[in-house]
């Protein structure tokens, strides 16, 4: 009886610290933030240069912050280096997605906004945009839900090159579905179910806000989804964020089924962690791999909260991929 009581207490403590969600494929690690987070405003994405041990943090107003990194399998230490303004020819910039391409020693950047300002670009390490990529053919002429709901996430993989995801589905497609795009392929998967009331049909739109390659793992990527609820408008708004981290294997469902008219089964995905917060500290938008299987996340503080980092390990799991 005493042993059972101890187990129940332990489970209660765990649930309190994980927002009532717990998965055995996710391990939180220590972050030592010396002064990196204090300098960052509205972090939208992360990119990491392993060779130089430099972390790049993208701000959504066109800032590129850099911090030094010392990391191992237990902790990560971040120290601020400098801030660069992105050089561009757009009327304004809403910078959202960032990934580092080691072989080219450059970034791929995604932006939102009107047709002139939104797109996917190459950018050098000095923060200068050097080229605009042609959009994936599936997005050519697509109808977006809004100028601020376009290219929220971008990544790079050795197998598929540049990949991207729109924040919300395009062409009036269901909010229950998500899509990853490469230049000539697309992969469909189901959005995580997030309800305000489990007994009602009140559904919170769950957006893809970041994607990252999992190196040394065949054709797998990590996807960061964010559900956002704002109950009222005021000086102190009542907000809720639900963050889902899932693993998606693009290799398992990579075949000719994904034609323009394909309406069949989506890719399988595996949820690694899901947590809920009730302040802007939970508005996580950025994701990158630091070491093999070890990832870092950053929040967009909206200038209303502190900048937060989460460092975590995605453990090997015997679980099979499941539809999520």
C-alpha positions as a Markdown table, in Angstrom:
| # | Residue | x | y | z |
|---|---|---|---|---|
| 1 | Unk | 0.0 | 0.0 | 0.0 |
| 2 | Unk | 2.8 | 2.4 | 0.9 |
| 3 | Unk | 4.7 | 1.5 | -2.3 |
| 4 | Unk | 1.6 | 2.3 | -4.4 |
| 5 | Unk | 1.1 | 5.6 | -2.6 |
| 6 | Unk | 4.7 | 6.6 | -3.4 |
| 7 | Unk | 4.2 | 5.8 | -7.0 |
| 8 | Unk | 1.0 | 7.9 | -7.1 |
| 9 | Unk | 2.8 | 10.8 | -5.5 |
| 10 | Unk | 5.7 | 10.5 | -8.0 |
| 11 | Unk | 3.3 | 10.5 | -10.9 |
| 12 | Unk | 1.5 | 13.6 | -9.6 |
| 13 | Unk | 4.7 | 15.5 | -9.3 |
| 14 | Unk | 5.8 | 14.5 | -12.8 |
| 15 | Unk | 2.4 | 15.6 | -14.2 |
| 16 | Unk | 2.6 | 19.0 | -12.5 |
| 17 | Unk | 5.9 | 19.7 | -14.2 |
| 18 | Unk | 4.9 | 18.5 | -17.7 |
| 19 | Unk | 1.5 | 20.1 | -18.0 |
| 20 | Unk | -0.3 | 16.8 | -17.5 |
| 21 | Unk | 1.4 | 15.2 | -20.5 |
| 22 | Unk | 4.3 | 12.7 | -20.2 |
| 23 | Unk | 6.1 | 10.7 | -22.9 |
| 24 | Unk | 9.1 | 8.4 | -22.3 |
| 25 | Unk | 10.8 | 9.5 | -25.5 |
| 26 | Unk | 11.8 | 13.0 | -24.2 |
| 27 | Unk | 14.3 | 14.0 | -21.6 |
| 28 | Unk | 14.7 | 17.6 | -20.4 |
| 29 | Unk | 18.3 | 18.8 | -19.8 |
| 30 | Unk | 20.0 | 21.7 | -18.1 |
| 31 | Unk | 20.2 | 25.2 | -19.7 |
| 32 | Unk | 22.8 | 27.6 | -18.3 |
| 33 | Unk | 21.9 | 30.9 | -20.0 |
| 34 | Unk | 24.6 | 33.4 | -19.0 |
| 35 | Unk | 23.3 | 36.4 | -20.9 |
| 36 | Unk | 22.1 | 35.1 | -24.3 |
| 37 | Unk | 18.3 | 35.2 | -23.6 |
| 38 | Unk | 18.5 | 38.7 | -22.2 |
| 39 | Unk | 19.6 | 40.1 | -25.5 |
| 40 | Unk | 17.0 | 38.3 | -27.7 |
| 41 | Unk | 13.7 | 39.8 | -28.7 |
| 42 | Unk | 10.9 | 37.8 | -30.3 |
| 43 | Unk | 13.0 | 34.7 | -31.2 |
| 44 | Unk | 11.4 | 32.9 | -34.2 |
| 45 | Unk | 13.9 | 30.1 | -35.0 |
| 46 | Unk | 17.3 | 28.7 | -34.3 |
| 47 | Unk | 20.2 | 27.4 | -36.4 |
| 48 | Unk | 23.5 | 25.9 | -35.2 |
| 49 | Unk | 27.0 | 25.8 | -36.6 |
| 50 | Unk | 28.5 | 22.7 | -35.0 |
| 51 | Unk | 32.0 | 23.3 | -36.2 |
| 52 | Unk | 32.2 | 26.9 | -34.8 |
| 53 | Unk | 29.9 | 26.2 | -31.8 |
| 54 | Unk | 27.8 | 29.2 | -32.6 |
| 55 | Unk | 24.0 | 29.4 | -32.1 |
| 56 | Unk | 22.1 | 31.8 | -34.4 |
| 57 | Unk | 18.7 | 33.0 | -33.1 |
| 58 | Unk | 16.4 | 34.7 | -35.6 |
| 59 | Unk | 14.2 | 37.5 | -34.4 |
| 60 | Unk | 11.0 | 38.1 | -36.4 |
| 61 | Unk | 11.8 | 41.8 | -37.0 |
| 62 | Unk | 14.9 | 41.0 | -39.0 |
| 63 | Unk | 17.4 | 40.5 | -36.2 |
| 64 | Unk | 20.0 | 37.8 | -36.2 |
| 65 | Unk | 21.4 | 37.2 | -32.7 |
| 66 | Unk | 24.5 | 35.0 | -32.1 |
| 67 | Unk | 25.6 | 33.2 | -28.9 |
| 68 | Unk | 28.4 | 30.8 | -28.2 |
| 69 | Unk | 27.6 | 27.3 | -27.1 |
| 70 | Unk | 29.2 | 24.8 | -24.8 |
| 71 | Unk | 27.2 | 21.6 | -24.8 |
| 72 | Unk | 27.3 | 18.0 | -23.7 |
| 73 | Unk | 24.7 | 15.3 | -23.2 |
| 74 | Unk | 23.6 | 16.8 | -19.9 |
| 75 | Unk | 23.7 | 20.5 | -20.3 |
| 76 | Unk | 24.1 | 23.5 | -22.6 |
| 77 | Unk | 25.7 | 26.9 | -21.7 |
| 78 | Unk | 24.9 | 30.0 | -23.8 |
| 79 | Unk | 26.7 | 33.3 | -23.9 |
| 80 | Unk | 25.8 | 36.3 | -26.0 |
| 81 | Unk | 28.1 | 37.4 | -28.8 |
| 82 | Unk | 26.4 | 40.0 | -31.0 |
| 83 | Unk | 23.4 | 41.1 | -33.0 |
| 84 | Unk | 23.2 | 41.6 | -36.8 |
| 85 | Unk | 20.5 | 43.3 | -38.8 |
| 86 | Unk | 19.5 | 41.3 | -41.8 |
| 87 | Unk | 20.2 | 43.1 | -45.1 |
| 88 | Unk | 17.4 | 42.9 | -47.6 |
| 89 | Unk | 15.5 | 44.8 | -50.3 |
| 90 | Unk | 12.0 | 44.2 | -49.0 |
| 91 | Unk | 9.7 | 46.9 | -47.8 |
| 92 | Unk | 9.6 | 45.1 | -44.5 |
| 93 | Unk | 10.7 | 41.8 | -43.1 |
| 94 | Unk | 8.9 | 39.2 | -41.0 |
| 95 | Unk | 11.7 | 36.7 | -40.5 |
| 96 | Unk | 10.3 | 33.4 | -39.2 |
| 97 | Unk | 12.3 | 30.3 | -40.3 |
| 98 | Unk | 16.1 | 29.6 | -40.3 |
| 99 | Unk | 18.3 | 26.7 | -41.1 |
| 100 | Unk | 22.1 | 26.3 | -41.5 |
| 101 | Unk | 23.5 | 24.5 | -44.6 |
| 102 | Unk | 27.0 | 23.4 | -43.6 |
| 103 | Unk | 28.2 | 22.4 | -47.1 |
| 104 | Unk | 27.4 | 25.9 | -48.4 |
| 105 | Unk | 28.3 | 27.7 | -45.2 |
| 106 | Unk | 25.1 | 29.7 | -45.4 |
| 107 | Unk | 21.5 | 29.9 | -44.2 |
| 108 | Unk | 18.1 | 29.3 | -45.7 |
| 109 | Unk | 15.6 | 31.9 | -44.4 |
| 110 | Unk | 11.8 | 31.9 | -44.7 |
| 111 | Unk | 9.7 | 35.1 | -44.3 |
| 112 | Unk | 6.0 | 36.0 | -44.1 |
| 113 | Unk | 4.1 | 39.0 | -45.4 |
| 114 | Unk | 2.6 | 40.1 | -48.7 |
| 115 | Unk | 3.7 | 38.5 | -52.0 |
| 116 | Unk | 6.6 | 40.9 | -52.3 |
| 117 | Unk | 8.1 | 40.3 | -48.9 |
| 118 | Unk | 7.3 | 36.6 | -48.3 |
| 119 | Unk | 9.4 | 33.7 | -49.6 |
| 120 | Unk | 12.4 | 31.4 | -49.0 |
| 121 | Unk | 15.9 | 32.9 | -49.4 |
| 122 | Unk | 19.6 | 32.1 | -49.1 |
| 123 | Unk | 21.5 | 34.3 | -46.6 |
| 124 | Unk | 25.2 | 34.5 | -45.8 |
| 125 | Unk | 26.6 | 34.4 | -42.3 |
| 126 | Unk | 26.8 | 38.2 | -42.3 |
| 127 | Unk | 23.1 | 38.4 | -42.5 |
| 128 | Unk | 22.8 | 39.5 | -46.2 |
| 129 | Unk | 20.1 | 37.9 | -48.3 |
| 130 | Unk | 21.8 | 36.8 | -51.5 |
| 131 | Unk | 19.1 | 34.9 | -53.5 |
| 132 | Unk | 15.5 | 34.0 | -53.5 |
| 133 | Unk | 14.6 | 30.4 | -54.1 |
| 134 | Unk | 11.8 | 29.2 | -56.3 |
| 135 | Unk | 8.9 | 28.0 | -54.1 |
| 136 | Unk | 8.0 | 24.3 | -54.1 |
| 137 | Unk | 5.7 | 23.6 | -57.0 |
| 138 | Unk | 2.9 | 22.6 | -54.7 |
| 139 | Unk | 2.9 | 26.1 | -53.3 |
| 140 | Unk | 3.1 | 27.9 | -56.6 |
| 141 | Unk | -0.1 | 29.9 | -56.8 |
| 142 | Unk | -1.4 | 28.6 | -53.4 |
| 143 | Unk | -4.0 | 30.6 | -51.5 |
| 144 | Unk | -2.9 | 31.3 | -47.9 |
| 145 | Unk | -5.1 | 32.0 | -44.9 |
| 146 | Unk | -3.2 | 35.3 | -44.3 |
| 147 | Unk | 0.0 | 37.1 | -44.9 |
| 148 | Unk | 1.1 | 36.1 | -41.4 |
| 149 | Unk | 0.4 | 32.4 | -41.9 |
| 150 | Unk | 2.8 | 31.6 | -44.7 |
| 151 | Unk | 6.4 | 30.2 | -44.4 |
| 152 | Unk | 6.7 | 29.9 | -40.6 |
| 153 | Unk | 9.2 | 27.0 | -40.7 |
| 154 | Unk | 12.1 | 26.0 | -42.9 |
| 155 | Unk | 14.8 | 23.3 | -42.7 |
| 156 | Unk | 17.5 | 21.5 | -44.6 |
| 157 | Unk | 18.1 | 17.8 | -44.9 |
| 158 | Unk | 20.8 | 15.9 | -46.8 |
| 159 | Unk | 18.1 | 13.6 | -48.3 |
| 160 | Unk | 15.5 | 16.2 | -49.5 |
| 161 | Unk | 17.4 | 19.5 | -49.5 |
| 162 | Unk | 15.3 | 22.5 | -48.4 |
| 163 | Unk | 12.0 | 21.7 | -46.8 |
| 164 | Unk | 9.3 | 24.1 | -45.5 |
| 165 | Unk | 5.9 | 24.2 | -43.9 |
| 166 | Unk | 3.2 | 26.8 | -43.9 |
| 167 | Unk | 1.9 | 27.9 | -40.5 |
| 168 | Unk | -1.7 | 27.0 | -41.6 |
| 169 | Unk | -2.8 | 24.7 | -44.4 |
| 170 | Unk | -3.2 | 26.3 | -47.8 |
| 171 | Unk | -6.1 | 26.4 | -50.3 |
| 172 | Unk | -8.8 | 26.0 | -47.6 |
| 173 | Unk | -7.5 | 22.6 | -46.6 |
| 174 | Unk | -8.6 | 21.2 | -43.2 |
| 175 | Unk | -6.8 | 22.6 | -40.1 |
| 176 | Unk | -6.6 | 18.9 | -39.0 |
| 177 | Unk | -3.9 | 18.3 | -41.6 |
| 178 | Unk | -0.3 | 19.5 | -41.9 |
| 179 | Unk | 2.1 | 19.3 | -44.8 |
| 180 | Unk | 5.8 | 19.3 | -45.3 |
| 181 | Unk | 7.1 | 20.5 | -48.7 |
| 182 | Unk | 10.3 | 20.0 | -50.6 |
| 183 | Unk | 11.0 | 21.3 | -54.0 |
| 184 | Unk | 9.2 | 18.4 | -55.7 |
| 185 | Unk | 7.5 | 16.4 | -52.9 |
| 186 | Unk | 5.0 | 16.8 | -50.2 |
| 187 | Unk | 4.2 | 14.8 | -47.1 |
| 188 | Unk | 0.9 | 14.9 | -45.3 |
| 189 | Unk | 0.4 | 14.2 | -41.6 |
| 190 | Unk | -2.3 | 14.8 | -39.0 |
| 191 | Unk | -2.1 | 17.8 | -36.7 |
| 192 | Unk | -2.2 | 17.0 | -33.0 |
| 193 | Unk | -5.7 | 17.0 | -31.5 |
| 194 | Unk | -5.9 | 20.0 | -29.2 |
| 195 | Unk | -9.4 | 20.7 | -27.7 |
| 196 | Unk | -10.6 | 23.4 | -25.4 |
| 197 | Unk | -13.2 | 21.0 | -24.1 |
| 198 | Unk | -12.7 | 17.3 | -24.7 |
| 199 | Unk | -16.5 | 16.8 | -24.7 |
| 200 | Unk | -17.1 | 19.5 | -27.3 |
| 201 | Unk | -16.1 | 20.3 | -30.8 |
| 202 | Unk | -14.2 | 23.4 | -29.9 |
| 203 | Unk | -10.8 | 22.9 | -31.6 |
| 204 | Unk | -7.7 | 25.1 | -31.3 |
| 205 | Unk | -5.9 | 25.5 | -34.6 |
| 206 | Unk | -2.5 | 23.7 | -34.3 |
| 207 | Unk | 0.2 | 25.3 | -36.4 |
| 208 | Unk | 3.6 | 24.1 | -37.6 |
| 209 | Unk | 6.1 | 26.7 | -36.2 |
| 210 | Unk | 9.4 | 24.9 | -36.6 |
| 211 | Unk | 11.0 | 21.9 | -38.3 |
| 212 | Unk | 14.5 | 20.4 | -37.9 |
| 213 | Unk | 16.6 | 17.6 | -39.4 |
| 214 | Unk | 17.5 | 14.7 | -37.2 |
| 215 | Unk | 21.1 | 13.8 | -38.3 |
| 216 | Unk | 22.2 | 10.2 | -38.3 |
| 217 | Unk | 18.6 | 9.2 | -38.4 |
| 218 | Unk | 17.4 | 8.1 | -41.8 |
| 219 | Unk | 15.0 | 10.7 | -43.3 |
| 220 | Unk | 13.5 | 11.7 | -40.0 |
| 221 | Unk | 12.7 | 15.2 | -38.9 |
| 222 | Unk | 11.4 | 16.9 | -35.8 |
| 223 | Unk | 8.3 | 19.0 | -36.0 |
| 224 | Unk | 7.2 | 21.7 | -33.5 |
| 225 | Unk | 3.5 | 22.4 | -33.4 |
| 226 | Unk | 1.9 | 25.2 | -31.4 |
| 227 | Unk | -1.8 | 25.6 | -30.4 |
| 228 | Unk | -2.7 | 29.1 | -29.2 |
| 229 | Unk | -5.8 | 30.2 | -27.4 |
| 230 | Unk | -6.5 | 33.8 | -26.3 |
| 231 | Unk | -9.6 | 34.1 | -24.3 |
| 232 | Unk | -9.9 | 37.9 | -24.0 |
| 233 | Unk | -8.3 | 41.1 | -25.2 |
| 234 | Unk | -6.9 | 43.4 | -22.6 |
| 235 | Unk | -3.8 | 44.7 | -21.0 |
| 236 | Unk | -3.1 | 41.3 | -19.5 |
| 237 | Unk | -4.6 | 38.8 | -22.0 |
| 238 | Unk | -5.5 | 35.3 | -20.9 |
| 239 | Unk | -3.5 | 33.1 | -23.1 |
| 240 | Unk | -2.7 | 29.4 | -23.4 |
| 241 | Unk | -0.1 | 27.6 | -25.5 |
| 242 | Unk | 0.1 | 23.8 | -26.1 |
| 243 | Unk | 3.4 | 22.7 | -27.6 |
| 244 | Unk | 3.7 | 19.4 | -29.3 |
| 245 | Unk | 7.1 | 17.9 | -30.4 |
| 246 | Unk | 6.8 | 15.0 | -32.8 |
| 247 | Unk | 9.0 | 12.9 | -35.0 |
| 248 | Unk | 8.1 | 12.4 | -38.6 |
| 249 | Unk | 9.8 | 9.9 | -40.9 |
| 250 | Unk | 9.7 | 11.2 | -44.5 |
| 251 | Unk | 11.2 | 8.0 | -45.8 |
| 252 | Unk | 8.4 | 5.7 | -44.7 |
| 253 | Unk | 5.8 | 7.5 | -46.8 |
| 254 | Unk | 8.0 | 8.8 | -49.6 |
| 255 | Unk | 6.4 | 7.5 | -52.8 |
| 256 | Unk | 4.3 | 8.4 | -55.8 |
| 257 | Unk | 1.1 | 8.3 | -53.7 |
| 258 | Unk | 1.7 | 12.0 | -53.0 |
| 259 | Unk | 0.4 | 13.3 | -56.3 |
| 260 | Unk | -1.6 | 16.5 | -56.6 |
| 261 | Unk | -4.8 | 14.6 | -56.2 |
| 262 | Unk | -3.8 | 12.2 | -53.5 |
| 263 | Unk | -6.4 | 12.0 | -50.7 |
| 264 | Unk | -5.2 | 8.8 | -48.9 |
| 265 | Unk | -3.5 | 7.9 | -45.7 |
| 266 | Unk | -1.1 | 10.5 | -44.2 |
| 267 | Unk | 2.4 | 9.9 | -42.9 |
| 268 | Unk | 2.8 | 8.3 | -39.5 |
| 269 | Unk | 4.2 | 10.5 | -36.7 |
| 270 | Unk | 5.4 | 9.8 | -33.1 |
| 271 | Unk | 4.7 | 12.3 | -30.4 |
| 272 | Unk | 7.7 | 12.8 | -28.2 |
| 273 | Unk | 6.4 | 15.4 | -25.8 |
| 274 | Unk | 3.5 | 17.8 | -25.3 |
| 275 | Unk | 3.2 | 20.5 | -22.6 |
| 276 | Unk | 0.9 | 23.4 | -21.8 |
| 277 | Unk | 1.7 | 26.9 | -20.5 |
| 278 | Unk | -0.5 | 29.9 | -19.6 |
| 279 | Unk | 1.9 | 32.7 | -20.4 |
| 280 | Unk | 4.0 | 34.0 | -23.3 |
| 281 | Unk | 7.0 | 32.1 | -22.0 |
| 282 | Unk | 5.3 | 29.1 | -23.6 |
| 283 | Unk | 5.2 | 30.6 | -27.1 |
| 284 | Unk | 7.9 | 28.3 | -28.5 |
| 285 | Unk | 8.7 | 28.9 | -32.2 |
| 286 | Unk | 12.3 | 27.9 | -32.8 |
| 287 | Unk | 14.1 | 24.5 | -32.9 |
| 288 | Unk | 17.5 | 23.1 | -33.9 |
| 289 | Unk | 19.7 | 20.1 | -33.3 |
| 290 | Unk | 22.9 | 20.8 | -31.2 |
| 291 | Unk | 24.4 | 17.3 | -31.0 |
| 292 | Unk | 23.1 | 14.0 | -32.4 |
| 293 | Unk | 19.7 | 13.6 | -30.8 |
| 294 | Unk | 19.9 | 16.7 | -28.6 |
| 295 | Unk | 17.8 | 19.7 | -29.5 |
| 296 | Unk | 17.3 | 23.3 | -28.3 |
| 297 | Unk | 14.0 | 25.3 | -28.4 |
| 298 | Unk | 13.4 | 29.0 | -28.0 |
| 299 | Unk | 10.3 | 31.0 | -27.4 |
| 300 | Unk | 9.0 | 34.2 | -29.0 |
| 301 | Unk | 8.6 | 36.4 | -25.9 |
| 302 | Unk | 6.4 | 39.0 | -27.7 |
| 303 | Unk | 8.3 | 41.6 | -25.6 |
| 304 | Unk | 6.0 | 40.5 | -22.8 |
| 305 | Unk | 8.0 | 37.8 | -21.1 |
| 306 | Unk | 11.6 | 36.5 | -20.8 |
| 307 | Unk | 13.3 | 34.6 | -23.6 |
| 308 | Unk | 13.4 | 30.9 | -22.6 |
| 309 | Unk | 15.4 | 27.9 | -23.9 |
| 310 | Unk | 14.6 | 24.2 | -23.5 |
| 311 | Unk | 17.4 | 21.7 | -24.1 |
| 312 | Unk | 16.2 | 18.1 | -24.5 |
| 313 | Unk | 17.2 | 14.6 | -25.6 |
| 314 | Unk | 15.0 | 12.5 | -27.9 |
| 315 | Unk | 15.6 | 9.0 | -26.6 |
| 316 | Unk | 15.6 | 5.9 | -28.8 |
| 317 | Unk | 12.2 | 4.3 | -28.5 |
| 318 | Unk | 10.9 | 0.9 | -29.2 |
| 319 | Unk | 7.5 | 2.4 | -30.0 |
| 320 | Unk | 6.3 | 2.1 | -33.6 |
| 321 | Unk | 5.1 | 5.2 | -35.4 |
| 322 | Unk | 1.5 | 5.9 | -34.8 |
| 323 | Unk | -1.0 | 8.1 | -36.5 |
| 324 | Unk | -1.2 | 11.3 | -34.6 |
